[in-house]
C-alpha cells in the first residue's frame, strides 16, 4: 500500500477491501472514528446497529458511498453468488 505523507498526524487512514463472493466482514466497531465506505466494484450489503438497538441496512452498488457512525457495531456482506466486490474505506 502506498503511503501518503500529508496524512501523517491527521488521524486519517484508508484501506482497500476485497470481498470474495458470499464473504462477510463480521460485526465490529471503530471506537475512535467513523468509517466512510466507497464501493468501487460489485454489490455489497452493509448495516449498522444504532444506540437504540435498531438495525439499519442498505444494499450498495458500484459508485455508492455509505457512512458507519463512530463506535457503532457494523458489518459488510458480499451477497453476490459468483462475483467479488471491491471497496475503499476511509477512517478519521
MDTraj code that builds the backbone (N, CA, C; nanometers):
import mdtraj as md
import numpy as np

residues = "UNK UNK UNK UNK UNK UNK UNK UNK UNK UNK UNK UNK UNK UNK UNK UNK UNK UNK UNK UNK UNK UNK UNK UNK UNK UNK UNK UNK UNK UNK UNK UNK UNK UNK UNK UNK UNK UNK UNK UNK UNK UNK UNK UNK UNK UNK UNK UNK UNK UNK UNK UNK UNK UNK UNK UNK UNK UNK UNK UNK UNK UNK UNK UNK UNK UNK UNK UNK UNK UNK UNK UNK UNK UNK UNK UNK UNK UNK UNK UNK UNK UNK UNK UNK UNK UNK UNK UNK UNK UNK UNK UNK".split()
xyz = np.array([
    [0.0848, -0.1172, 0.0000],
    [0.0000, 0.0000, 0.0000],
    [0.0898, 0.1240, 0.0000],
    [0.0580, 0.2195, -0.0815],
    [0.1345, 0.3434, -0.0888],
    [0.1086, 0.4293, 0.0338],
    [0.2088, 0.5053, 0.0716],
    [0.1927, 0.5979, 0.1834],
    [0.1630, 0.7370, 0.1301],
    [0.0893, 0.8125, 0.2078],
    [0.0534, 0.9490, 0.1720],
    [0.0974, 1.0381, 0.2869],
    [0.2203, 1.0945, 0.2808],
    [0.2776, 1.1675, 0.3939],
    [0.1927, 1.2828, 0.4457],
    [0.1095, 1.3424, 0.3619],
    [0.0278, 1.4557, 0.4065],
    [-0.0701, 1.4149, 0.5159],
    [-0.0993, 1.2848, 0.5285],
    [-0.1934, 1.2383, 0.6303],
    [-0.1278, 1.2113, 0.7649],
    [0.0054, 1.2126, 0.7705],
    [0.0746, 1.1865, 0.8971],
    [0.0276, 1.2826, 1.0052],
    [-0.0118, 1.2271, 1.1197],
    [-0.0559, 1.3083, 1.2322],
    [-0.1983, 1.3596, 1.2220],
    [-0.2702, 1.3241, 1.1176],
    [-0.4058, 1.3754, 1.0967],
    [-0.5149, 1.2803, 1.1457],
    [-0.4776, 1.1646, 1.1980],
    [-0.5747, 1.0634, 1.2440],
    [-0.6691, 1.0211, 1.1323],
    [-0.6156, 1.0111, 1.0115],
    [-0.6917, 0.9684, 0.8949],
    [-0.6201, 0.8481, 0.8340],
    [-0.6970, 0.7482, 0.7946],
    [-0.6384, 0.6324, 0.7276],
    [-0.7381, 0.5782, 0.6263],
    [-0.6906, 0.4865, 0.5412],
    [-0.7797, 0.4241, 0.4448],
    [-0.7364, 0.2804, 0.4220],
    [-0.8258, 0.2018, 0.3644],
    [-0.7967, 0.0624, 0.3320],
    [-0.8717, 0.0242, 0.2054],
    [-0.8088, -0.0576, 0.1224],
    [-0.8752, -0.1160, 0.0064],
    [-0.9215, -0.2548, 0.0486],
    [-1.0505, -0.2812, 0.0316],
    [-1.1110, -0.4056, 0.0791],
    [-1.1597, -0.4885, -0.0386],
    [-1.1253, -0.6165, -0.0396],
    [-1.1729, -0.7094, -0.1417],
    [-1.2535, -0.8189, -0.0732],
    [-1.3760, -0.8396, -0.1196],
    [-1.4668, -0.9386, -0.0620],
    [-1.4967, -1.0462, -0.1662],
    [-1.4542, -1.1702, -0.1448],
    [-1.4958, -1.2781, -0.2355],
    [-1.6476, -1.2975, -0.2276],
    [-1.7047, -1.3590, -0.3293],
    [-1.8492, -1.3857, -0.3304],
    [-1.8904, -1.4591, -0.2036],
    [-1.9976, -1.4112, -0.1407],
    [-2.0515, -1.4750, -0.0213],
    [-1.9765, -1.4480, 0.1077],
    [-1.8742, -1.3646, 0.1032],
    [-1.7944, -1.3397, 0.2242],
    [-1.8542, -1.2283, 0.3094],
    [-1.8131, -1.2259, 0.4356],
    [-1.8641, -1.1262, 0.5301],
    [-1.7487, -1.0681, 0.6110],
    [-1.7558, -0.9391, 0.6349],
    [-1.6703, -0.8736, 0.7335],
    [-1.7585, -0.8669, 0.8580],
    [-1.7333, -0.9520, 0.9575],
    [-1.8282, -0.9693, 1.0681],
    [-1.8480, -0.8422, 1.1502],
    [-1.9552, -0.8386, 1.2290],
    [-1.9839, -0.7208, 1.3112],
    [-1.8631, -0.6789, 1.3949],
    [-1.8352, -0.5481, 1.3892],
    [-1.7218, -0.4909, 1.4612],
    [-1.7466, -0.3419, 1.4800],
    [-1.6591, -0.2750, 1.5540],
    [-1.6704, -0.1303, 1.5760],
    [-1.5370, -0.0624, 1.5511],
    [-1.5425, 0.0681, 1.5355],
    [-1.4248, 0.1546, 1.5330],
    [-1.4513, 0.2620, 1.6391],
    [-1.4011, 0.2435, 1.7605],
    [-1.4373, 0.3325, 1.8712],
    [-1.3855, 0.4757, 1.8589],
    [-1.2853, 0.4988, 1.7729],
    [-1.2269, 0.6329, 1.7648],
    [-1.2561, 0.7067, 1.6345],
    [-1.3311, 0.6443, 1.5417],
    [-1.3521, 0.7112, 1.4129],
    [-1.4748, 0.6572, 1.3409],
    [-1.5389, 0.7441, 1.2645],
    [-1.6413, 0.6999, 1.1703],
    [-1.5701, 0.6350, 1.0515],
    [-1.6450, 0.5574, 0.9740],
    [-1.5900, 0.4940, 0.8537],
    [-1.6740, 0.5350, 0.7342],
    [-1.6084, 0.5805, 0.6288],
    [-1.6744, 0.6111, 0.5030],
    [-1.6330, 0.5032, 0.4039],
    [-1.7294, 0.4305, 0.3494],
    [-1.7011, 0.3220, 0.2556],
    [-1.7498, 0.3618, 0.1172],
    [-1.6610, 0.3526, 0.0175],
    [-1.6928, 0.3814, -0.1223],
    [-1.6806, 0.2508, -0.2000],
    [-1.7898, 0.2043, -0.2579],
    [-1.7895, 0.0785, -0.3318],
    [-1.7449, 0.1044, -0.4751],
    [-1.6349, 0.0412, -0.5161],
    [-1.5805, 0.0642, -0.6497],
    [-1.6208, -0.0425, -0.7502],
    [-1.6544, -0.1638, -0.7001],
    [-1.6909, -0.2725, -0.7916],
    [-1.7802, -0.3727, -0.7198],
    [-1.8864, -0.4168, -0.7868],
    [-1.9716, -0.5219, -0.7322],
    [-2.0891, -0.4678, -0.6530],
    [-2.1446, -0.5566, -0.5682],
    [-2.2543, -0.5201, -0.4789],
    [-2.2169, -0.5604, -0.3372],
    [-2.2733, -0.4907, -0.2403],
    [-2.2387, -0.5162, -0.1008],
    [-2.3579, -0.4795, -0.0135],
    [-2.3943, -0.5695, 0.0768],
    [-2.4947, -0.5372, 0.1777],
    [-2.4198, -0.4877, 0.3006],
    [-2.4617, -0.3728, 0.3530],
    [-2.3970, -0.3156, 0.4710],
    [-2.5031, -0.2863, 0.5760],
    [-2.4604, -0.2761, 0.6994],
    [-2.5551, -0.2428, 0.8041],
    [-2.4861, -0.2017, 0.9321],
    [-2.5611, -0.1309, 1.0161],
    [-2.5121, -0.0963, 1.1494],
    [-2.6290, -0.0952, 1.2467],
    [-2.5954, -0.1079, 1.3746],
    [-2.6940, -0.1063, 1.4824],
    [-2.6766, 0.0240, 1.5584],
    [-2.7849, 0.1031, 1.5710],
    [-2.7727, 0.2322, 1.6394],
    [-2.7798, 0.2146, 1.7916],
    [-2.7768, 0.3254, 1.8620],
    [-2.7722, 0.3219, 2.0090],
    [-2.9028, 0.2749, 2.0722],
    [-3.0117, 0.2666, 1.9933],
    [-3.1381, 0.2127, 2.0449],
    [-3.1568, 0.0670, 2.0029],
    [-3.0517, 0.0075, 1.9494],
    [-3.0501, -0.1324, 1.9064],
    [-3.1311, -0.1566, 1.7789],
    [-3.1498, -0.0523, 1.6973],
    [-3.2202, -0.0655, 1.5696],
    [-3.1186, -0.0933, 1.4588],
    [-3.1476, -0.1933, 1.3750],
    [-3.0604, -0.2299, 1.2641],
    [-3.0966, -0.1503, 1.1391],
    [-2.9969, -0.0888, 1.0773],
    [-3.0124, -0.0183, 0.9505],
    [-2.9307, -0.0930, 0.8464],
    [-2.9922, -0.1286, 0.7336],
    [-2.9209, -0.1990, 0.6273],
    [-2.9404, -0.1270, 0.4948],
    [-2.8470, -0.1499, 0.4042],
    [-2.8540, -0.0908, 0.2707],
    [-2.7793, -0.1828, 0.1752],
    [-2.8303, -0.1959, 0.0546],
    [-2.7602, -0.2711, -0.0495],
    [-2.6931, -0.1699, -0.1410],
    [-2.5610, -0.1778, -0.1510],
    [-2.4833, -0.0824, -0.2292],
    [-2.4455, -0.1400, -0.3645],
    [-2.4311, -0.0504, -0.4629],
    [-2.3802, -0.0848, -0.5953],
    [-2.2573, 0.0010, -0.6209],
    [-2.1786, -0.0368, -0.7198],
    [-2.0580, 0.0389, -0.7536],
    [-2.0921, 0.1873, -0.7684],
    [-2.0111, 0.2712, -0.7048],
    [-2.0321, 0.4153, -0.7072],
    [-2.1030, 0.4689, -0.5843],
    [-2.1624, 0.3811, -0.5031],
    [-2.2324, 0.4237, -0.3817],
    [-2.1345, 0.4476, -0.2670],
    [-2.1750, 0.5346, -0.1751],
    [-2.0985, 0.5658, -0.0537],
    [-2.1888, 0.5412, 0.0658],
    [-2.1291, 0.4911, 0.1745],
    [-2.2036, 0.4666, 0.2979],
    [-2.1166, 0.5095, 0.4149],
    [-2.1786, 0.5675, 0.5180],
    [-2.1054, 0.6100, 0.6378],
    [-2.1504, 0.5259, 0.7565],
    [-2.0526, 0.4671, 0.8258],
    [-2.0778, 0.3959, 0.9510],
    [-2.0400, 0.4908, 1.0642],
    [-2.1353, 0.5293, 1.1484],
    [-2.1046, 0.6235, 1.2564],
    [-2.0012, 0.5677, 1.3550],
    [-1.9256, 0.6565, 1.4106],
    [-1.8220, 0.6234, 1.5082],
    [-1.8787, 0.5391, 1.6222],
    [-1.8105, 0.4290, 1.6517],
    [-1.8426, 0.3479, 1.7679],
    [-1.9592, 0.2521, 1.7548],
    [-2.0320, 0.2535, 1.6424],
    [-2.1477, 0.1647, 1.6291],
    [-2.1081, 0.0319, 1.5637],
    [-2.1715, -0.0753, 1.6087],
    [-2.1475, -0.2075, 1.5513],
    [-2.1954, -0.2072, 1.4062],
    [-2.1096, -0.2555, 1.3157],
    [-2.1459, -0.2593, 1.1743],
    [-2.0819, -0.3799, 1.1059],
    [-2.1279, -0.4082, 0.9835],
    [-2.0782, -0.5231, 0.9074],
    [-2.0889, -0.4935, 0.7582],
    [-2.0230, -0.5782, 0.6779],
    [-2.0376, -0.5771, 0.5332],
    [-2.0502, -0.7222, 0.4866],
    [-2.1365, -0.7465, 0.3867],
    [-2.1601, -0.8808, 0.3347],
    [-2.1695, -0.8753, 0.1828],
    [-2.0842, -0.9510, 0.1142],
    [-2.0935, -0.9605, -0.0311],
    [-2.2014, -1.0624, -0.0635],
    [-2.3189, -1.0143, -0.0984],
    [-2.4342, -1.1007, -0.1232],
    [-2.4357, -1.1579, -0.2647],
    [-2.3340, -1.1284, -0.3450],
    [-2.3262, -1.1851, -0.4798],
    [-2.2921, -1.3337, -0.4716],
    [-2.3494, -1.4112, -0.5622],
    [-2.3245, -1.5554, -0.5620],
    [-2.1955, -1.5939, -0.6325],
    [-2.1481, -1.5094, -0.7246],
    [-2.0325, -1.5522, -0.8032],
    [-1.9332, -1.4414, -0.8364],
    [-1.9449, -1.3245, -0.7749],
    [-1.8561, -1.2139, -0.8111],
    [-1.7957, -1.1515, -0.6864],
    [-1.6719, -1.1071, -0.6976],
    [-1.6082, -1.0384, -0.5858],
    [-1.6504, -0.8919, -0.5842],
    [-1.6209, -0.8260, -0.4739],
    [-1.6547, -0.6854, -0.4538],
    [-1.5300, -0.6128, -0.4055],
    [-1.5138, -0.4869, -0.4478],
    [-1.4001, -0.4056, -0.4048],
    [-1.4530, -0.2729, -0.3511],
    [-1.3989, -0.2318, -0.2369],
    [-1.4385, -0.1051, -0.1752],
    [-1.3153, -0.0360, -0.1188],
    [-1.3280, 0.0936, -0.0981],
    [-1.2256, 0.1721, -0.0291],
    [-1.2921, 0.2318, 0.0938],
    [-1.2302, 0.2104, 0.2096],
    [-1.2809, 0.2679, 0.3348],
    [-1.1835, 0.3725, 0.3853],
    [-1.2381, 0.4826, 0.4347],
    [-1.1581, 0.5884, 0.4961],
    [-1.2063, 0.6060, 0.6392],
    [-1.1122, 0.6302, 0.7287],
    [-1.1414, 0.6436, 0.8713],
    [-1.0825, 0.7744, 0.9218],
    [-1.1545, 0.8393, 1.0125],
    [-1.0961, 0.9587, 1.0714],
    [-1.1973, 1.0653, 1.0978],
])
top = md.Topology()
chain = top.add_chain()
for i, resn in enumerate(residues, 1):
    res = top.add_residue(resn, chain, resSeq=i)
    for name in ("N", "CA", "C"):
        top.add_atom(name, md.element.get_by_symbol(name[0]), res)
traj = md.Trajectory(xyz[None], top)
